[in-house]
Amino acid sequence: MAAESSKSYIALTLNTLAFTVCFAAWMLNGVLVTYIVDNGIFQWDAAQMGVLIGIPVLTGSIMRLPIGLLTDKLGGRPVYTILLLCSALPMYLLSTANSYTEHMICSLGFGLTGAAFAVGIAFTSVWFAREHQGTALGIFGAGNAGAAITTLFAPTILRSLTNGGENLDNWRQLPVMYAVALVITAVVFFLFTTNRRPATQRTIIEMLDPLKHMRVWRFGLYYFLVFGGFVALAQWLVPYYVNVYTMSIVTAGLLATIFSLPSGLIRAFGGYLSDKIGARSVMYWVLGITAACCLLLFFPRMEIQSPGSGIMARKAGTVTEVTATEIRVDAETYPLTPPVQRMIADDELHLLPIIDTWHETRVQVGDQVAKRQLLAQGLTHIFFQSNVWVFTMLVFIIGIAMGIGKAAVYKYIPDYFPHEVGVVGGMVGVIGGLGGFVCPIIFGYLLKALGLWTTTWMFLFLVTVVCLVWMQLTIQRMRKTALPQPTIDFEGTPTDSSAPRSVVTHVS
């Protein structure tokens, strides 16, 4: 990337810094709402929590397309500065919220920080040559690590502000601190960046023309998973750990950071990898790994007792003896498995389910039994620990895959739409951001309906499989189109070799 000027690197650095601050602010509700509900400040159920966690993401998602268009028209410097200042006001007003409705309205307002992504994508692209855009956009995208800043530090700050919960109303100081950070970032960005716009200026209709291509919507679905899923999990994992593993919000925030921090930082590597081996190859690995890990996370911590294999009389007779280990019917002996009393300590590590089976007698000495009558009922007890460290490891792998996948998706855009990065990146960002809004709500309603926290992973698995299937079908269709026409048709008639043939030079 030596060909770029020092202004390019300054723009990239401040772009990344501003995006990090914006992303930290965007993810605030994941920690704040959990803290408020966990401490009984407001009584909101799981579905309401899901809505509040997702509301800022809705604003940021919807605004990405118009903000991306504005950036292409006006340049990133004025748009980014105004966006940061406009987001700071509702963030400050959040400190005065006293009801669910007020919290929702303020969250809609500061959710504008999520649109910073569209500004940064367009503003970064105009400073770097096409062959370096994957790496540059990957570095910029590392600003996703702002989610880790919030999940890591916000719980500790809340505990300090409230003096360990003695003065709970001091939670209101946290939004004020975030508002100040947004204002400072706006001033720094305006003072030290140089504005630049795309060389070719077009009408709004011309800029929106790429949206008619199905490819844009396919990229959007990929981003719905890798970015929307990341945004949703960055916030949802905090209440997940609190409820499933009965952890404090501080510990939950720390473990959630194991997901969000590496996922944000590795995005730069994902951009480099996409430049080297291609975005399509990277996406195959990303989707495959994500699907596998989500599948392993299907099963919740559980204890199940179910009917098992019983013992039936092989012939009629009289029960002459019943002990803990056998039943005797006349001359026939039927061995029994005695009940199992297993005590499992919380600190024991069990990766696989523990399955115990035993029998409980259903007859007494002197009973007359018929052929095939049940002598002893079988019982099966299954215990699955869903160990928190195994869970965290799998979530960490999903975070890494999503971080690389985010960069891979945005490597596609300047390759296929070099002059429409702002609008296409904005549209893909809208779809991805909507994933961040919709997913927590879906998680909340699935939890409320089925009572299983692991429905989160079932839903993400389904989305991942849809992405894989769509990508594979598209690749197969494009490869089929690229094959040369046969010289003899199926009925043995020679074909016209002079007829034009379809050629595909690049498969996405």
Secondary structure, 3 states (H helix, E strand, C coil): CCCCCHHHHHHHHHHHHHHHHHHHHHCHHHHHHHHHHHCCCCCCCHHHHHHHHHHHHHHHHHCHHHHHHHHHHHCHHHHHHHHHHHHHHHHHHHHHCCCHHHHHHHHHHHHHHHHHHHHHHHHHHCCCCHHHHHHHHHHHHHHHHHHHHHHHHHHHHHHHHCCCCCCHHHHHHHHHHHHHHHHHHHHHHHHHCCCCCCCCCCCHHHHHHHHHCHHHHHHHHHHHHHHHHHHHHHHHHHHHHHHHCCCCHHHHHHHHHHHHHHHHHCHHHHHHHHHHHCHHHHHHHHHHHHHHHHHHCCCCCEEEEEEEEEEECCCCEEEEEECCCEEEECCEEEECCCCCCCCCCCCCCCCCCEEEEEEEECCCCCCEECCCCEEEEEEEEEEECCCHHHHHHHHHHHHHHHHHHHHHHHHHHHHHCCCCHHHHHHHHHHHHHHHHHHHHHHHHHHHHHHCCCCHHHHHHHHHHHHHHHHHHHHHHHHHHHHCCCCCECCCCCECCCCCCCCCCCCCC
